[in-house]
Amino acid sequence: MMRTLYSGVSGLKNHQVRMDVIGNNISNVNTNGFKSERVNFQDMISQLVSGASEPRDNVGGVNPKQVGLGSMVASVDKLMHQGALQTTSKNTDLAISGEGFFVLADGSKKFYTRNGNFDVDKEGWLVNPANGMRVQGWNATKSAEGKPGVNTAADTENLKVPLYQKEPAKETGFVRFKSNLNSSVQAIPAGVSDADRVKMIMDADPSKRRGHITSINVFDDQGVEHTLKMYMWKSDTNKWTASVAMQGAEQLSVDVVGSNGQNTQVAGNTRLTLGFSPDGRLTSVSDGADMRNQDKLNASVSFRLAGNPAVKNIELRLGEAGQVDGITQFSFAFTTKAVEQDGYTMGYMEAFEINDTGMITGVYSNGARNILGQVALANFTNPEGLTKSGQNNFVESINSGNAIIGTSGIQGLGGINAGFLEMSNVDLADQFTDMIVTQRGFQANSRSITTADQMLQELLGLKR
C-alpha cells in the first residue's frame, strides 16, 4: 500500500505539471507567434515480483510479475504548427506563412521568433519594439554601376531603413520607345525644308499628318531636366526618318554600332533611318554610316551641356529586330512614345515596402524605388528542439541543430506577409478539454492516496 501512496503522489505531481502547461497555453492565447505545448506521461520503473519462466515439457511458460511504481513526465512537446494570420495594415508587421523564424540579435547573441511585431527606431534600425532586439538580414550595397543589390551569401547583419535619407540625382542612361507609326500616311519627299516638314508632322488635322513627335524629360547628373524630342516621318515605303533634338544640348549627334561591331561616328548627325518589314516589324536602324539589323536595335545620343565639358551619352532603345516590342509600323494611329527613362532628380525616401520575399524597397519623393535590404529567415532540422528564452524568442539547443539561414521560399522557408501578424496556435477547445481530463486525473490520483490511507487505517486497527 505504501507503493500506492507514492504512485499517487507521482500522479499528482505529473498532473500538476500538465495543468501548469495548460495554464501557460491559455494565458498566451492572444500572444503573437506563440507556440502551444503539451505534456506526455510515461510509467516509471516497475518492481519485479517474480521473473518469467520458459515453457517446459510438462508445463507452459510463466509471465513476469511486476508492480508499477507510478508515472513520470515523458516530454513537454512544442507544437510548431502554423497559427492563423491576422491583418494589421502596418507595413512593418510581418508574418511567416510556412516554415521558418525571424532572426533577432542582441549584440552577438542570436534569437529566433515567429512574432513579427517590428518597428523602426529613431536611428532607422528595424527592431522588436518590446525589447529593442534588431532584426537580421542583408543591407543592400551598390555595384560599380551604382545599382543596389543584396548579397544573401554574406553573414546577416542588423537591418536599417534610412527614412528621409537623400537619394542623389541620377543622370539618364537610356530611353525606351514603344508602340506604333502609322503606315498609311504619305511619305515626305527628301527636298522639303525643315520648316515645311515640321508643319506636315504637326498638321492640325490629324488625317493630314505625315509624321509624329515624341518627347520625354531626361536628367543630367545634377538632376536638371532636359527635354529630348524625336521627330519621326515617313521617308519611303517601309522606311522612316527620325531626327533627335534636345533642349540645352551642344554638339548633339546620334550614331549606331553596326551589326559588324563597327561604329563610324559622324559629328553633328542627328538623324536615324528606321527600316520595317512589310508586316510592320522593325528590322534595322542606320545613322547613314553604320547599320544594325539584328538583336537589339539601339542608337546612342552624345552631347555636351553648358558649363560641363564632359561628353554625355543616352542610349535610345528602339526595339528588337523582327519583334513587336518596340517601335512598329502598322496601319493604325500614331501611338509611338518614349515610355521609360532611368534618370531622376534628387529626392528623399518617404516610405518603404516589404514584399513576400522579405525584400525592402524604398520609395522616394522623386519617383525612384531602390532596394534597401532583405529580411533573413532561419530554420532548423528539429525546430521542436529549440529552447524557449522568453519574450516570444527561442535559442538554439544541442538537439535543435544549427540555424539554416536563408531567404523566403528557399530551402523550405515560408513566405513573408507584410501587414500581418501570426496569432497564437493555442486551441481553447482543446485546452479546456485537457483541463477537464487533467482535473479528473489529479482527482483520481488523490483518491488512490486516500483509499490507501484508509486501508492502512484498517491495518493499524487490527492491533486493537
VMD Tcl script that draws the C-alpha trace (Angstrom):
set ca {
  {0.00 0.00 0.00}
  {2.94 2.30 0.58}
  {3.67 1.91 -3.10}
  {0.16 3.15 -3.87}
  {0.81 6.29 -1.84}
  {3.98 7.12 -3.78}
  {2.37 6.21 -7.11}
  {-0.48 8.53 -6.28}
  {1.94 11.31 -5.34}
  {3.76 10.93 -8.65}
  {0.44 11.12 -10.44}
  {-0.47 14.30 -8.57}
  {2.85 15.92 -9.42}
  {2.62 14.97 -13.07}
  {-0.93 16.25 -13.45}
  {0.12 19.41 -11.70}
  {2.84 19.89 -14.35}
  {0.26 19.22 -17.04}
  {-2.07 21.77 -15.52}
  {0.81 24.29 -15.40}
  {1.42 23.80 -19.13}
  {-2.31 24.13 -19.91}
  {-2.48 27.31 -17.83}
  {0.51 28.74 -19.68}
  {-1.11 27.90 -23.03}
  {-4.35 29.60 -22.07}
  {-2.55 32.67 -20.72}
  {-0.83 33.04 -24.11}
  {-3.92 32.54 -26.25}
  {-3.50 36.10 -27.59}
  {0.31 36.20 -27.71}
  {1.56 36.80 -31.26}
  {3.51 33.87 -32.67}
  {3.13 31.78 -29.50}
  {3.52 28.01 -29.91}
  {1.49 25.87 -27.52}
  {2.86 22.88 -25.61}
  {1.57 19.54 -24.44}
  {2.65 17.10 -21.71}
  {3.16 13.39 -22.33}
  {3.35 10.87 -19.47}
  {5.10 7.52 -19.19}
  {5.20 4.88 -16.50}
  {8.04 4.88 -14.02}
  {10.16 1.91 -13.05}
  {8.34 -1.32 -12.21}
  {9.28 -3.60 -9.34}
  {9.85 -7.21 -10.35}
  {7.96 -9.57 -8.06}
  {8.86 -12.72 -9.96}
  {10.60 -13.29 -13.23}
  {9.37 -15.06 -16.31}
  {9.99 -18.73 -16.95}
  {10.20 -20.50 -20.24}
  {7.92 -23.38 -21.29}
  {8.97 -26.92 -20.27}
  {7.92 -30.38 -21.35}
  {5.03 -30.66 -18.95}
  {4.03 -27.01 -18.32}
  {3.87 -23.77 -20.25}
  {5.79 -20.61 -19.68}
  {5.03 -18.10 -16.92}
  {4.94 -14.35 -17.47}
  {6.86 -11.99 -15.20}
  {5.04 -10.34 -12.32}
  {5.70 -6.62 -11.93}
  {4.19 -3.83 -9.90}
  {4.46 -0.33 -11.28}
  {5.77 2.45 -9.05}
  {4.00 5.40 -10.58}
  {4.25 7.71 -13.56}
  {6.57 10.47 -14.73}
  {6.61 13.27 -17.28}
  {7.95 11.83 -20.52}
  {8.13 15.08 -22.51}
  {6.81 18.60 -22.86}
  {6.38 18.95 -26.63}
  {6.26 22.21 -28.52}
  {3.51 22.25 -31.15}
  {5.04 24.24 -34.01}
  {2.14 24.20 -36.45}
  {1.04 27.41 -38.18}
  {-1.08 29.96 -36.35}
  {-3.74 31.98 -38.14}
  {-2.67 35.27 -39.77}
  {-4.28 38.49 -38.59}
  {-4.24 41.61 -40.76}
  {-2.88 44.79 -39.18}
  {-2.24 47.01 -42.24}
  {1.07 48.10 -40.68}
  {3.90 47.60 -43.16}
  {6.48 46.68 -40.50}
  {4.31 43.86 -39.13}
  {5.50 40.61 -40.70}
  {4.13 37.07 -40.56}
  {5.65 33.87 -41.89}
  {3.36 31.62 -43.89}
  {5.05 28.23 -43.65}
  {8.28 27.15 -42.00}
  {10.93 29.37 -40.51}
  {11.73 32.01 -37.89}
  {12.75 35.64 -37.92}
  {16.27 36.23 -36.65}
  {16.88 38.83 -33.92}
  {20.16 39.93 -32.39}
  {21.13 41.32 -29.01}
  {24.75 42.18 -29.64}
  {26.37 38.96 -30.86}
  {23.69 36.64 -29.47}
  {21.03 35.40 -31.89}
  {17.39 34.73 -31.08}
  {14.64 33.23 -33.23}
  {10.96 34.14 -33.19}
  {7.67 33.77 -35.05}
  {6.47 37.11 -33.71}
  {6.94 39.69 -36.49}
  {5.80 42.74 -34.50}
  {8.59 45.04 -35.73}
  {9.12 48.77 -35.99}
  {11.79 51.31 -36.94}
  {13.64 53.08 -34.09}
  {14.93 56.66 -34.20}
  {18.20 55.59 -35.84}
  {16.43 53.64 -38.57}
  {17.13 50.13 -37.26}
  {14.36 47.58 -37.78}
  {13.71 46.27 -34.27}
  {11.33 44.42 -31.98}
  {9.92 47.42 -30.07}
  {9.22 45.27 -26.98}
  {12.89 44.58 -26.26}
  {14.94 46.54 -28.80}
  {16.42 43.43 -30.43}
  {17.43 44.17 -34.02}
  {16.02 42.25 -36.99}
  {18.64 40.44 -39.03}
  {19.03 40.33 -42.80}
  {21.21 41.84 -45.51}
  {21.51 45.55 -46.26}
  {21.75 46.49 -49.93}
  {25.07 47.54 -51.42}
  {25.70 49.29 -54.71}
  {27.58 47.72 -57.60}
  {30.25 49.52 -59.60}
  {27.46 50.73 -61.90}
  {25.59 52.19 -58.91}
  {22.83 49.58 -58.95}
  {21.73 48.41 -55.46}
  {21.57 44.69 -54.72}
  {21.61 42.22 -51.85}
  {24.30 39.59 -51.24}
  {22.47 36.83 -49.37}
  {25.63 34.71 -49.29}
  {27.16 37.12 -46.77}
  {26.66 36.94 -43.00}
  {23.46 38.51 -41.70}
  {23.56 41.98 -40.17}
  {21.29 44.50 -38.48}
  {18.74 45.82 -40.99}
  {18.47 49.57 -41.43}
  {15.67 51.56 -43.10}
  {17.06 55.09 -43.75}
  {13.79 57.05 -43.75}
  {14.08 60.61 -45.15}
  {17.60 59.94 -46.37}
  {18.61 61.81 -49.53}
  {18.80 59.95 -52.82}
  {21.23 61.78 -55.14}
  {20.21 62.69 -58.66}
  {20.84 60.13 -61.38}
  {21.53 61.07 -64.96}
  {19.54 59.34 -67.66}
  {21.27 56.36 -69.20}
  {18.60 55.10 -71.59}
  {15.25 55.96 -73.13}
  {12.90 53.18 -74.24}
  {10.44 53.63 -77.12}
  {7.27 51.63 -77.77}
  {4.10 51.49 -79.88}
  {3.30 52.43 -83.46}
  {3.99 54.60 -86.55}
  {1.03 54.87 -88.92}
  {1.98 53.13 -92.19}
  {-0.97 54.71 -94.03}
  {0.46 58.25 -94.12}
  {2.19 59.62 -97.22}
  {5.96 59.90 -97.33}
  {7.58 63.35 -97.10}
  {9.95 63.95 -100.06}
  {13.63 64.46 -99.29}
  {13.75 68.02 -100.68}
  {11.19 69.50 -98.29}
  {12.59 72.19 -95.97}
  {12.82 71.59 -92.24}
  {10.13 74.22 -91.53}
  {7.68 72.70 -94.02}
  {8.45 69.23 -92.75}
  {7.60 70.24 -89.17}
  {4.32 71.73 -90.44}
  {3.45 68.44 -92.15}
  {4.31 66.47 -89.00}
  {2.31 68.78 -86.72}
  {-0.65 69.50 -89.01}
  {-3.73 70.50 -87.03}
  {-5.77 67.98 -89.00}
  {-4.73 64.51 -87.72}
  {-5.78 62.96 -91.05}
  {-3.16 65.07 -92.88}
  {-0.22 64.48 -90.56}
  {2.73 62.70 -92.14}
  {4.74 62.03 -89.01}
  {4.88 62.13 -85.26}
  {6.78 63.87 -82.45}
  {7.57 62.16 -79.19}
  {9.25 63.84 -76.24}
  {10.41 62.86 -72.76}
  {12.17 64.66 -69.94}
  {15.66 63.35 -69.21}
  {18.03 64.32 -66.41}
  {21.68 65.29 -66.18}
  {23.96 64.32 -63.28}
  {22.73 67.26 -61.19}
  {19.10 66.33 -61.68}
  {18.32 69.15 -64.12}
  {15.56 68.26 -66.58}
  {16.12 68.47 -70.34}
  {13.50 67.70 -72.99}
  {14.58 65.06 -75.52}
  {12.48 65.11 -78.71}
  {12.31 62.72 -81.65}
  {10.72 63.94 -84.91}
  {9.64 60.91 -86.98}
  {8.32 60.99 -90.54}
  {7.79 58.52 -93.34}
  {10.54 58.91 -95.95}
  {9.84 55.92 -98.23}
  {7.97 52.62 -98.33}
  {8.71 50.80 -95.06}
  {11.25 53.49 -94.12}
  {11.04 56.27 -91.58}
  {13.47 59.01 -90.61}
  {13.92 60.06 -87.01}
  {15.58 63.34 -86.06}
  {16.78 63.87 -82.49}
  {16.75 67.24 -80.70}
  {17.50 68.09 -77.09}
  {16.96 71.25 -75.13}
  {20.19 72.86 -73.85}
  {22.47 70.33 -75.59}
  {25.59 71.29 -77.54}
  {27.42 69.22 -80.18}
  {24.46 66.84 -80.37}
  {24.92 63.75 -82.53}
  {23.44 60.28 -82.82}
  {25.11 57.12 -84.07}
  {24.64 53.35 -84.31}
  {27.01 50.49 -83.62}
  {26.63 48.34 -86.72}
  {25.91 44.62 -86.76}
  {29.57 44.09 -87.65}
  {30.64 45.87 -84.47}
  {31.86 48.96 -86.33}
  {31.00 52.47 -85.15}
  {31.81 55.24 -87.62}
  {30.81 58.41 -85.82}
  {29.60 61.30 -87.94}
  {29.86 64.55 -85.99}
  {26.68 66.57 -86.00}
  {24.50 63.78 -87.40}
  {21.11 63.89 -85.67}
  {19.14 61.54 -87.93}
  {18.38 57.85 -87.95}
  {16.73 55.73 -90.64}
  {14.34 53.05 -89.38}
  {13.61 50.09 -91.65}
  {10.49 47.93 -91.32}
  {9.39 44.62 -92.79}
  {6.20 44.55 -94.92}
  {4.33 43.18 -91.89}
  {5.27 46.20 -89.76}
  {8.16 44.88 -87.68}
  {11.28 46.96 -87.05}
  {14.19 45.33 -88.88}
  {17.03 47.86 -88.97}
  {18.34 51.20 -87.75}
  {21.01 53.22 -89.54}
  {22.83 56.52 -88.95}
  {24.00 56.78 -92.57}
  {27.42 55.31 -91.84}
  {26.58 52.17 -89.86}
  {23.51 49.93 -89.81}
  {22.25 47.39 -87.30}
  {19.76 44.70 -88.36}
  {19.95 42.05 -85.64}
  {19.34 41.65 -81.92}
  {18.62 44.89 -80.07}
  {18.28 47.91 -82.34}
  {19.74 50.70 -80.24}
  {21.28 54.06 -81.01}
  {23.36 56.41 -78.86}
  {22.84 60.15 -78.46}
  {26.01 62.05 -77.42}
  {26.08 65.70 -76.37}
  {27.61 68.27 -74.06}
  {25.88 70.63 -71.64}
  {26.80 74.23 -70.98}
  {29.40 74.51 -68.22}
  {30.29 70.82 -68.41}
  {32.92 69.75 -70.96}
  {32.27 66.01 -70.42}
  {30.52 64.14 -73.24}
  {27.21 62.63 -72.12}
  {25.51 59.65 -73.72}
  {21.92 58.39 -73.71}
  {21.02 55.04 -75.25}
  {17.87 55.00 -77.40}
  {16.24 51.56 -77.13}
  {14.07 51.30 -80.24}
  {13.18 47.59 -80.12}
  {14.47 44.21 -81.21}
  {14.91 43.14 -84.81}
  {11.84 41.32 -86.14}
  {9.85 41.76 -82.94}
  {6.93 43.99 -81.95}
  {8.20 45.00 -78.51}
  {9.45 48.45 -79.55}
  {8.56 50.69 -82.47}
  {6.26 49.13 -85.08}
  {4.70 50.24 -88.38}
  {1.05 49.24 -88.75}
  {-1.92 50.95 -90.37}
  {-3.07 52.37 -87.10}
  {-2.99 55.72 -85.32}
  {0.34 57.16 -84.16}
  {0.99 55.94 -80.64}
  {4.78 55.92 -80.54}
  {6.01 57.16 -77.20}
  {9.18 57.36 -75.20}
  {7.75 55.28 -72.38}
  {10.66 54.96 -69.96}
  {13.88 56.61 -68.90}
  {16.02 55.77 -65.86}
  {17.08 59.21 -64.59}
  {15.67 61.31 -61.79}
  {16.33 64.40 -59.70}
  {17.36 64.34 -56.04}
  {14.74 63.05 -53.63}
  {14.05 61.87 -50.10}
  {12.94 58.41 -49.01}
  {9.36 58.87 -47.81}
  {8.14 55.29 -47.40}
  {9.16 51.68 -47.82}
  {7.57 48.37 -48.75}
  {8.31 44.74 -47.86}
  {7.32 42.04 -50.34}
  {6.72 38.30 -49.89}
  {10.45 37.51 -50.20}
  {11.33 39.95 -47.42}
  {12.84 42.46 -49.88}
  {12.67 46.01 -48.51}
  {12.18 48.68 -51.19}
  {12.46 52.40 -50.50}
  {10.01 54.79 -52.19}
  {11.45 58.26 -52.86}
  {9.88 61.65 -53.47}
  {11.45 61.76 -56.95}
  {9.67 58.57 -58.01}
  {12.72 56.34 -57.63}
  {12.41 52.93 -55.97}
  {15.59 51.36 -54.61}
  {16.30 48.09 -52.83}
  {17.29 48.73 -49.20}
  {17.78 45.20 -47.92}
  {16.18 41.81 -47.33}
  {14.84 40.13 -44.20}
  {16.53 36.83 -43.32}
  {14.72 33.70 -42.14}
  {16.09 30.71 -40.26}
  {15.04 27.10 -39.96}
  {16.23 24.08 -38.01}
  {16.38 20.35 -38.57}
  {14.44 19.92 -35.33}
  {12.53 23.14 -34.50}
  {10.84 21.40 -31.53}
  {14.31 21.09 -30.00}
  {14.69 24.86 -29.61}
  {14.80 26.29 -26.09}
  {12.31 28.98 -25.13}
  {14.09 32.05 -23.77}
  {11.07 34.26 -23.02}
  {9.74 37.32 -24.85}
  {8.44 35.07 -27.66}
  {12.01 34.04 -28.51}
  {13.83 30.76 -28.95}
  {17.54 29.93 -28.84}
  {19.44 27.00 -30.27}
  {19.90 23.85 -28.20}
  {22.17 20.88 -28.71}
  {19.20 18.96 -30.18}
  {17.72 21.62 -32.46}
  {20.57 21.64 -34.95}
  {22.30 24.74 -36.22}
  {20.30 27.55 -37.77}
  {19.90 27.30 -41.55}
  {19.81 30.93 -42.69}
  {18.20 31.84 -46.00}
  {15.55 33.87 -47.76}
  {11.82 33.35 -48.10}
  {10.89 30.49 -50.44}
  {14.37 28.88 -50.38}
  {15.30 25.64 -48.56}
  {11.74 25.11 -47.37}
  {11.44 28.55 -45.76}
  {7.95 30.07 -45.87}
  {6.68 33.28 -47.40}
  {6.66 36.64 -45.65}
  {3.41 38.59 -45.38}
  {3.75 42.30 -44.66}
  {0.87 43.91 -42.79}
  {0.03 40.67 -40.94}
  {0.88 39.06 -37.61}
  {0.75 35.36 -36.79}
  {-1.65 34.62 -33.96}
  {-1.11 32.08 -31.20}
  {-1.77 28.48 -32.25}
  {-3.47 27.69 -28.91}
  {-6.83 25.97 -29.44}
  {-9.04 26.86 -26.48}
  {-11.43 23.96 -27.08}
  {-8.52 21.51 -26.81}
  {-7.14 23.26 -23.74}
  {-10.42 23.25 -21.85}
  {-10.93 19.57 -22.68}
  {-7.40 18.78 -21.50}
  {-8.10 20.80 -18.37}
  {-11.11 18.58 -17.54}
  {-9.13 15.39 -18.19}
  {-6.22 16.70 -16.13}
  {-8.51 17.66 -13.27}
  {-10.09 14.21 -13.25}
  {-6.68 12.56 -13.39}
  {-5.49 14.65 -10.45}
  {-8.71 13.83 -8.58}
  {-8.35 10.09 -9.26}
  {-4.75 10.07 -8.01}
  {-5.81 11.87 -4.85}
  {-8.49 9.21 -4.37}
  {-5.92 6.42 -4.64}
  {-3.91 8.12 -1.87}
  {-6.94 8.50 0.44}
  {-8.06 4.93 -0.28}
  {-4.59 3.57 0.52}
  {-4.64 5.66 3.70}
  {-7.97 4.13 4.72}
  {-6.58 0.66 4.12}
  {-3.59 1.49 6.31}
  {-6.00 2.68 8.99}
  {-7.78 -0.68 8.81}
  {-4.44 -2.44 9.07}
  {-3.46 -0.42 12.12}
  {-6.89 -1.22 13.64}
  {-6.01 -4.94 13.73}
  {-3.80 -4.18 16.70}
  {-6.73 -3.22 18.96}
}
mol new
graphics top color blue
foreach p $ca { graphics top sphere $p radius 0.5 }
foreach p [lrange $ca 0 end-1] q [lrange $ca 1 end] { graphics top cylinder $p $q radius 0.2 }
display resetview
